[in-house]
C-alpha cells in the first residue's frame, strides 16, 4: 500500500479517469465530486454511492447539501448513518482515506492506495522527544471539544443594545460663567452644573422604539442568569431579518424625532435664558458694557448656551442599535451551573441538550 494525500480534487480526477465502475463512500459529498460522478454516469459508467444522509455530517463540516441535491434524482444513494471514513474504488483500484472537515486548516497524508507492500521506515523521533512535544502542546480534551462543537451548533451568546434612546436622561452643562453668577446671587441650589435638556414627558416619543427593541430581545433570546443572553442558532436567521427591519424603522423614527428634539432644545434654552436674564441684569458681567438692555443680556446668555447645548444631529447620532454574537467556550461548559441555568431558561421548549445526548451515546458504547 502507498500513503498519499486525498482531497476532493484528487477524487474528482480519479473519477474523471475511470472507465468502467466507481464506488464511493463518505460522510457527505462535495459539489466537485458530485459533478464528477454525474459526468461519469453520463458516460454510461456504473456507480455506487454510500453517504450518511443525516444532518450530522453537515454540522461537522463535511460536504455540501447542494451536492446531494445534484445526485438524488439520477444516482441511487445508500444511507449509512454515522459513517466517518472514506473509500473510493475506481476500476478495481481502492483508495481508503479520512475525510477532511471544513474545520481543518491543512490536508495531510490522509489516504492509502492499496498496492504491493513497502518496507517499513525507521522510527525517527525518540519517545523522550515525543513526550517533550506533548508537554509543550498537550493533547486536547476531545470529549469536551465534542461537547463544545455540539453546543456551538445549537446556541450562541447574543447581546442586543439600544443606546441613546432615553433622551429624557440627557443633560447639558451650564456655562461656568452663568453658574458662578447664579451662586453669587444665592441660586446655587436651583442651578446645578448640569441641566436636564429634555423634560420627563419626552419619553413618550422614545419609549415605542425602546419597546420594539425589548420585544425583539425577548422574542429571540433567553437570559441565562449569570452568563448573559443566548439565541438558538436555528432562529438566528429569523432574528437577523427582524433586526434588519427594525433598523430600517429606526431610521424613519429618528427622522420623525428630529422636529421634536429641535423644539425641546429651543424650549430648554428659552427656560435658561428666562432664569438667567434677571440675574445678569442685576449683576452684569464685567466684559459687557454698562447700561445693558434686556435684549442684549438675552443675546449674551443665548450665545453662551449655544456653546454647550448639543446640536440636534449630535443627539440623534447617539441613538444606535447594536448586536453582537459570541461562541461558547470550554471554560463556560466546565461550569455545571451554566447547564442548569441554560436548561431553566428554555424549560418551556422540548430541547434535547448535547450533554444529555452525548452522555446517552457514551452509555450505549
Secondary structure, 3 states (H helix, E strand, C coil): CEEECCCHHHHHHHHHHCCCEEEEEECCCCHHHHHHHHHHHHCCCEEEEEECCCCHHHHCCCCCHHHHHHHCCCCCEEECCCCCCEEEEECCEEEEECCCCCCCCCCCCCEEECCCCCCCCCCCCCHHHHHHHHHHCCCCCHHHHHHHHHHHHHEEEEEEEEECCCHHHCEEECCHHHHHHHHHCCCCCCCCCEEECCCHHHHHHHHHHHHHHHHHHHHHEEEECCCEEEEEHHHHHHHHHHHHHHHHHHHHHHHHHHHHHHHHHHHHHHHHHHHHHHHHHHCCCCCCCCCCCHHHHHHHHHHHHHCCCCCHHHHHHCCEEEEEEECCCHHHHCCHHHHHHHHHHCCCCCCCCHHHHHHHHHHHC
